[in-house]
Amino acid sequence: MKGKRARAEILRYLGNFGESNIHDIHHHLKCKFTHSPSMNQLVNFLSKSPDVEKCERRDSTKSIISGNYEVTVWRLRGVYE
């Protein structure tokens, strides 16, 4: 993911809201920026960032087309230890 502003906004968002799932983070970035990162770019950034970690819990999401599925929840590293 190229944008320094987008990276900073992700960390700011997680700092304000604590834990958040990937869809909420992506929706926030789409509302904030005209050229937001794709879902793939966002997942790559979150998984490779030393400041962010996956939570043990997962959120359940409902979809009309594909039924229910689980999405990953992310948080800042070291905040909840």
Backbone as CSV, one residue per row, in Angstrom:
resi,resn,N_x,N_y,N_z,CA_x,CA_y,CA_z,C_x,C_y,C_z
1,MET,0.853,-1.164,0.000,0.000,0.000,0.000,0.897,1.225,0.000
2,LYS,0.671,2.126,-0.945,1.556,3.258,-1.124,1.376,4.360,-0.097
3,GLY,0.144,4.763,0.150,-0.120,6.006,0.852,0.268,6.040,2.310
4,LYS,1.127,6.985,2.660,1.490,7.182,4.053,0.291,7.670,4.854
5,ARG,-0.546,8.476,4.214,-1.729,8.981,4.911,-2.700,7.856,5.218
6,ALA,-2.845,6.923,4.297,-3.746,5.788,4.534,-3.215,4.905,5.660
7,ARG,-1.906,4.678,5.681,-1.308,3.879,6.758,-1.499,4.557,8.108
8,ALA,-1.260,5.857,8.141,-1.447,6.599,9.388,-2.911,6.585,9.820
9,GLU,-3.821,6.658,8.870,-5.254,6.650,9.187,-5.686,5.298,9.750
10,ILE,-5.122,4.208,9.249,-5.438,2.881,9.780,-5.012,2.789,11.244
11,LEU,-3.793,3.232,11.539,-3.301,3.180,12.911,-4.106,4.103,13.821
12,ARG,-4.508,5.263,13.306,-5.329,6.192,14.083,-6.704,5.580,14.349
13,TYR,-7.274,4.950,13.347,-8.591,4.311,13.486,-8.545,3.203,14.532
14,LEU,-7.538,2.351,14.471,-7.424,1.274,15.439,-7.117,1.810,16.838
15,GLY,-6.405,2.920,16.911,-6.152,3.543,18.207,-7.422,4.084,18.839
16,ASN,-8.314,4.619,18.019,-9.567,5.181,18.534,-10.594,4.109,18.877
17,PHE,-10.711,3.083,18.035,-11.767,2.092,18.204,-11.296,0.790,18.827
18,GLY,-10.016,0.627,19.047,-9.508,-0.621,19.630,-9.520,-1.723,18.604
19,GLU,-10.364,-2.712,18.795,-10.470,-3.834,17.863,-11.485,-3.503,16.780
20,SER,-11.187,-3.913,15.563,-12.107,-3.680,14.454,-11.890,-4.746,13.395
21,ASN,-12.975,-5.122,12.719,-12.819,-6.136,11.675,-12.399,-5.472,10.356
22,ILE,-12.003,-6.302,9.429,-11.415,-5.820,8.177,-12.420,-5.035,7.344
23,HIS,-13.680,-5.412,7.381,-14.689,-4.697,6.596,-14.913,-3.281,7.127
24,ASP,-14.914,-3.132,8.448,-15.089,-1.803,9.027,-13.904,-0.890,8.703
25,ILE,-12.705,-1.435,8.761,-11.514,-0.642,8.432,-11.560,-0.226,6.961
26,HIS,-11.896,-1.157,6.084,-11.955,-0.864,4.652,-13.037,0.169,4.347
27,HIS,-14.192,0.045,4.992,-15.277,1.008,4.792,-14.861,2.407,5.263
28,HIS,-14.157,2.482,6.387,-13.688,3.773,6.891,-12.738,4.441,5.901
29,LEU,-11.823,3.658,5.338,-10.873,4.219,4.371,-11.571,4.654,3.082
30,LYS,-12.578,3.897,2.645,-13.316,4.277,1.439,-14.069,5.582,1.640
31,CYS,-14.573,5.811,2.843,-15.289,7.060,3.132,-14.325,8.228,3.294
32,LYS,-13.127,7.958,3.747,-12.161,9.016,4.059,-11.379,9.472,2.821
33,PHE,-10.999,8.558,1.946,-10.147,8.867,0.802,-10.858,8.538,-0.507
34,THR,-10.559,9.319,-1.539,-11.137,9.026,-2.847,-10.461,7.812,-3.485
35,HIS,-9.175,7.653,-3.279,-8.439,6.504,-3.800,-7.991,5.654,-2.624
36,SER,-8.878,4.822,-2.150,-8.560,3.985,-1.001,-7.879,2.699,-1.466
37,PRO,-7.127,2.042,-0.570,-6.487,0.781,-0.945,-7.519,-0.316,-1.155
38,SER,-7.157,-1.283,-1.987,-8.046,-2.432,-2.200,-8.028,-3.309,-0.949
39,MET,-8.950,-4.236,-0.877,-9.017,-5.140,0.267,-7.737,-5.970,0.369
40,ASN,-7.198,-6.404,-0.770,-5.963,-7.179,-0.773,-4.789,-6.359,-0.244
41,GLN,-4.661,-5.110,-0.667,-3.594,-4.240,-0.176,-3.728,-4.000,1.323
42,LEU,-4.957,-3.834,1.769,-5.200,-3.589,3.181,-4.809,-4.798,4.036
43,VAL,-5.190,-5.989,3.615,-4.839,-7.200,4.360,-3.327,-7.394,4.370
44,ASN,-2.653,-7.135,3.255,-1.198,-7.248,3.224,-0.544,-6.275,4.193
45,PHE,-1.027,-5.042,4.232,-0.466,-4.064,5.160,-0.679,-4.495,6.607
46,LEU,-1.897,-4.911,6.935,-2.193,-5.285,8.315,-1.390,-6.506,8.754
47,SER,-1.220,-7.471,7.882,-0.507,-8.686,8.266,1.005,-8.461,8.369
48,LYS,1.550,-7.519,7.629,2.992,-7.279,7.641,3.418,-6.141,8.564
49,SER,2.473,-5.383,9.070,2.802,-4.246,9.923,3.221,-4.726,11.310
50,PRO,4.317,-4.193,11.846,4.723,-4.585,13.201,3.847,-3.966,14.285
51,ASP,3.037,-2.981,13.943,2.203,-2.291,14.926,0.827,-2.908,15.102
52,VAL,0.450,-3.844,14.236,-0.901,-4.398,14.224,-0.830,-5.914,14.373
53,GLU,-1.810,-6.479,15.097,-1.870,-7.933,15.258,-3.302,-8.428,15.110
54,LYS,-3.442,-9.710,14.775,-4.750,-10.343,14.683,-5.244,-10.672,16.084
55,CYS,-6.537,-10.575,16.279,-7.156,-11.005,17.537,-7.496,-12.488,17.432
56,GLU,-7.719,-13.098,18.589,-8.120,-14.501,18.582,-9.554,-14.661,18.119
57,ARG,-10.390,-13.670,18.403,-11.800,-13.789,18.028,-12.014,-13.346,16.583
58,ARG,-13.109,-13.791,16.013,-13.492,-13.422,14.653,-14.936,-12.973,14.669
59,ASP,-15.280,-12.038,13.796,-16.655,-11.564,13.686,-17.396,-12.356,12.623
60,SER,-18.666,-12.580,12.865,-19.515,-13.265,11.899,-20.224,-12.219,11.051
61,THR,-20.213,-12.407,9.745,-20.836,-11.479,8.814,-21.856,-12.235,7.977
62,LYS,-22.986,-11.598,7.741,-24.035,-12.222,6.933,-24.021,-11.649,5.524
63,SER,-24.235,-12.523,4.568,-24.296,-12.128,3.172,-25.488,-12.822,2.527
64,ILE,-26.199,-12.093,1.699,-27.365,-12.663,1.029,-26.947,-13.746,0.036
65,ILE,-25.872,-13.495,-0.670,-25.446,-14.409,-1.733,-24.741,-15.640,-1.186
66,SER,-23.764,-15.434,-0.281,-22.930,-16.561,0.132,-23.191,-17.043,1.554
67,GLY,-24.207,-16.537,2.223,-24.515,-17.001,3.577,-23.662,-16.299,4.625
68,ASN,-23.382,-16.993,5.710,-22.573,-16.434,6.792,-21.112,-16.811,6.620
69,TYR,-20.232,-15.907,7.000,-18.807,-16.203,7.011,-18.135,-15.365,8.077
70,GLU,-16.917,-15.737,8.433,-16.187,-15.053,9.491,-15.129,-14.137,8.895
71,VAL,-14.928,-12.981,9.534,-13.900,-12.036,9.106,-12.937,-11.809,10.261
72,THR,-11.708,-11.473,9.930,-10.659,-11.299,10.909,-10.807,-9.972,11.642
73,VAL,-10.496,-9.997,12.923,-10.509,-8.792,13.750,-9.066,-8.400,14.038
74,TRP,-8.752,-7.101,13.904,-7.401,-6.578,14.078,-7.370,-5.589,15.229
75,ARG,-6.186,-5.416,15.838,-5.974,-4.431,16.898,-4.515,-4.003,16.905
76,LEU,-4.244,-2.919,17.625,-2.866,-2.464,17.761,-2.104,-3.422,18.676
77,ARG,-0.851,-3.667,18.350,-0.040,-4.604,19.123,0.333,-3.975,20.474
78,GLY,0.231,-4.765,21.514,0.671,-4.339,22.832,-0.332,-3.529,23.633
79,VAL,-1.486,-3.201,23.070,-2.462,-2.388,23.780,-3.232,-3.220,24.794
80,TYR,-3.562,-4.456,24.464,-4.416,-5.286,25.305,-3.652,-6.380,26.051
81,GLU,-2.360,-6.257,26.142,-1.575,-7.304,26.826,-1.500,-7.056,28.306
